[in-house]
Amino acid sequence: MRLRLLMTGALLLTVLAAQSARAEVKLAYVDVQRALNECDAGKRAKADFQGQVQALENKLQRQQSQVQSLKDELEKKGMLMNPDQRQSLQDQYVAKAKDFDRNYKDARDELQRKDNEITAKIVHDLAQVIRSLGERSGYTMVFEKGSILWGASSIDITDQVIRSYNATHVKIGTLGETGASSSAKASAPTLGDFGSTAARRSTISK
């Protein structure tokens, strides 16, 4: 983290030095996590994700109750059963417990995968909007809030980014796929780096 901030600072100083002799330096920053939380696509994704989480939690709770019920029966009645009955109940308990553990891990991994996938798609779109706003407004650089130590609220363009993204009404993850200008295509590698970095630090589950 310290190294990344130092590199960001060094890059900023280099750009400022290069720009100062030619034009006015104009900077801005975006709170990507807030944009993710407050944009229409993010709100819909969060509501859908929370619904999936609740459904999986309900399913796992039912399975856990079945495991606990078998465990209680084994502890209370196991000693009164004949060996075959006790072994059968023990086998059921072990099988149910293994199923629960496996399903719990699978559910957790699946939710994490969906979180990462949806977050990455929306952040991709936000990055496209940020680039477009930056070009139209003549910004020298637009930073992610998490990459700077401090920035005046007057250069926070998060609200503009949210409004602009909401106005696109596109399917998430598709913004900028067609009709990109030559200047937009030229900046795509940097944009991709931003999108990947921001997506790693952001999540619709927050």
C-alpha positions as CSV (number, residue, x, y, z in Angstrom):
1,M,0.0,0.0,0.0
2,R,2.8,2.4,0.9
3,L,4.7,1.6,-2.3
4,R,1.6,2.1,-4.4
5,L,0.9,5.5,-2.8
6,L,4.5,6.5,-3.4
7,M,4.4,5.4,-7.0
8,T,1.1,7.4,-7.4
9,G,2.7,10.4,-5.9
10,A,5.7,10.2,-8.2
11,L,3.5,9.8,-11.2
12,L,1.5,12.8,-10.2
13,L,4.6,14.9,-9.8
14,T,5.9,13.9,-13.2
15,V,2.6,14.7,-14.9
16,L,2.3,18.1,-13.0
17,A,5.9,19.0,-14.1
18,A,5.2,18.1,-17.7
19,Q,1.8,19.9,-17.8
20,S,2.7,23.1,-15.9
21,A,4.7,24.5,-18.8
22,R,1.9,23.9,-21.3
23,A,-1.6,24.1,-19.7
24,E,-3.5,24.4,-16.5
25,V,-3.5,21.3,-14.5
26,K,-7.0,20.1,-13.6
27,L,-7.4,17.1,-11.2
28,A,-10.4,15.2,-9.8
29,Y,-11.1,12.0,-7.9
30,V,-13.9,9.5,-7.7
31,D,-15.0,7.4,-4.7
32,V,-15.6,4.2,-6.7
33,Q,-17.1,2.2,-3.8
34,R,-19.7,5.0,-3.2
35,A,-20.4,5.1,-6.9
36,L,-20.9,1.4,-6.9
37,N,-23.2,1.6,-3.9
38,E,-25.3,4.5,-5.2
39,C,-25.6,4.0,-8.9
40,D,-28.8,2.4,-10.1
41,A,-27.0,-0.7,-11.5
42,G,-25.2,-1.1,-8.1
43,K,-28.5,-0.8,-6.1
44,R,-30.2,-3.4,-8.3
45,A,-27.2,-5.8,-8.1
46,K,-26.9,-5.4,-4.4
47,A,-30.6,-6.1,-3.9
48,D,-30.4,-9.2,-6.1
49,F,-27.2,-10.4,-4.4
50,Q,-28.7,-10.0,-0.9
51,G,-31.7,-12.0,-2.1
52,Q,-29.4,-14.8,-3.2
53,V,-27.5,-14.6,0.1
54,Q,-30.8,-14.9,2.1
55,A,-32.0,-17.9,0.1
56,L,-28.7,-19.7,0.6
57,E,-28.7,-18.9,4.3
58,N,-32.2,-20.3,4.7
59,K,-31.2,-23.5,2.8
60,L,-28.1,-23.9,4.9
61,Q,-30.0,-23.3,8.2
62,R,-32.4,-26.1,7.3
63,Q,-29.6,-28.4,6.6
64,Q,-27.8,-27.4,9.8
65,S,-31.1,-28.1,11.7
66,Q,-31.2,-31.6,10.2
67,V,-27.6,-32.3,11.3
68,Q,-28.3,-31.0,14.8
69,S,-31.4,-33.0,15.1
70,L,-29.6,-36.2,14.2
71,K,-26.8,-35.4,16.6
72,D,-29.3,-34.8,19.4
73,E,-31.1,-38.0,18.7
74,L,-27.8,-39.9,18.6
75,E,-26.7,-38.5,22.0
76,K,-30.1,-39.0,23.7
77,K,-31.2,-42.3,22.2
78,G,-28.0,-43.9,20.8
79,M,-27.2,-45.9,23.9
80,L,-30.7,-47.4,23.9
81,M,-30.6,-48.6,20.3
82,N,-29.3,-51.9,19.1
83,P,-25.9,-51.7,17.4
84,D,-27.3,-51.8,13.9
85,Q,-29.7,-49.0,14.6
86,R,-27.1,-46.9,16.3
87,Q,-24.6,-47.4,13.4
88,S,-27.3,-46.5,10.9
89,L,-28.1,-43.3,12.7
90,Q,-24.4,-42.5,13.1
91,D,-23.9,-43.0,9.4
92,Q,-26.8,-40.6,8.6
93,Y,-25.4,-38.0,10.9
94,V,-21.9,-38.2,9.4
95,A,-23.3,-38.0,5.8
96,K,-25.5,-35.1,6.6
97,A,-22.7,-33.3,8.4
98,K,-20.3,-33.8,5.4
99,D,-23.0,-32.5,3.0
100,F,-23.6,-29.4,5.1
101,D,-19.8,-28.6,5.3
102,R,-19.5,-29.1,1.5
103,N,-22.6,-27.1,0.7
104,Y,-21.5,-24.3,3.0
105,K,-18.1,-24.0,1.3
106,D,-19.7,-24.2,-2.1
107,A,-22.2,-21.5,-1.3
108,R,-19.5,-19.2,0.1
109,D,-17.3,-19.7,-3.0
110,E,-20.3,-19.2,-5.3
111,L,-21.3,-15.9,-3.6
112,Q,-17.8,-14.6,-3.7
113,R,-17.5,-15.5,-7.4
114,K,-20.8,-13.7,-8.2
115,D,-19.7,-10.7,-6.1
116,N,-16.4,-10.4,-8.0
117,E,-18.1,-10.9,-11.4
118,I,-20.9,-8.3,-10.9
119,T,-18.6,-5.8,-9.2
120,A,-16.0,-6.1,-12.0
121,K,-18.8,-5.4,-14.6
122,I,-20.1,-2.3,-12.9
123,V,-16.6,-1.0,-12.2
124,H,-15.8,-1.5,-15.9
125,D,-18.7,0.7,-16.8
126,L,-17.8,3.3,-14.2
127,A,-14.3,3.5,-15.6
128,Q,-15.7,4.2,-19.0
129,V,-17.9,7.0,-17.6
130,I,-15.0,8.4,-15.7
131,R,-12.8,8.5,-18.8
132,S,-15.5,10.1,-20.8
133,L,-16.1,12.8,-18.2
134,G,-12.4,13.3,-17.9
135,E,-12.0,13.9,-21.6
136,R,-15.0,16.2,-21.9
137,S,-14.1,18.3,-18.9
138,G,-10.5,18.5,-19.7
139,Y,-9.1,16.9,-16.6
140,T,-5.4,16.2,-16.5
141,M,-5.9,13.2,-14.3
142,V,-8.8,11.5,-12.4
143,F,-7.8,9.5,-9.4
144,E,-9.6,6.8,-7.4
145,K,-10.2,8.1,-3.9
146,G,-8.5,5.0,-2.4
147,S,-5.3,5.9,-4.2
148,I,-4.8,9.4,-2.6
149,L,-4.2,10.5,0.9
150,W,-6.4,13.5,0.8
151,G,-8.4,15.5,-1.7
152,A,-10.6,18.6,-1.4
153,S,-14.3,17.8,-1.8
154,S,-14.5,20.4,-4.6
155,I,-12.7,18.0,-6.9
156,D,-14.8,15.0,-6.0
157,I,-16.8,14.1,-9.2
158,T,-18.4,11.0,-7.8
159,D,-21.9,12.4,-8.0
160,Q,-21.3,13.4,-11.7
161,V,-20.1,9.9,-12.4
162,I,-23.2,8.3,-10.8
163,R,-25.6,10.6,-12.7
164,S,-23.8,10.0,-16.0
165,Y,-23.8,6.2,-15.5
166,N,-27.5,6.2,-14.6
167,A,-28.3,8.1,-17.8
168,T,-26.7,5.4,-20.0
169,H,-29.3,2.6,-19.2
170,V,-27.0,-0.1,-20.6
171,K,-26.6,-3.7,-19.6
172,I,-23.9,-3.9,-17.0
173,G,-20.4,-4.6,-18.3
174,T,-21.2,-3.5,-21.8
175,L,-20.5,0.3,-21.7
176,G,-17.9,1.3,-24.4
177,E,-18.0,-2.0,-26.3
178,T,-19.0,-0.4,-29.5
179,G,-18.5,2.9,-31.2
180,A,-15.4,3.8,-29.2
181,S,-13.3,6.7,-30.5
182,S,-9.7,6.3,-31.5
183,S,-8.6,8.3,-28.4
184,A,-10.7,6.1,-26.2
185,K,-9.2,3.0,-27.7
186,A,-5.7,4.4,-27.2
187,S,-6.3,4.8,-23.5
188,A,-7.9,1.4,-23.0
189,P,-4.8,-0.3,-21.4
190,T,-4.7,2.3,-18.6
191,L,-8.5,2.1,-18.2
192,G,-8.2,-1.7,-17.8
193,D,-5.6,-1.3,-15.1
194,F,-7.9,1.1,-13.3
195,G,-10.9,-1.1,-13.6
196,S,-9.0,-4.2,-12.3
197,T,-7.5,-2.3,-9.4
198,A,-10.8,-0.7,-8.4
199,A,-12.7,-3.9,-8.7
200,R,-10.3,-5.6,-6.3
201,R,-11.0,-3.0,-3.6
202,S,-14.7,-2.6,-4.2
203,T,-17.6,-5.0,-3.7
204,I,-21.4,-4.9,-4.1
205,S,-21.7,-6.8,-0.8
206,K,-20.5,-3.7,1.3
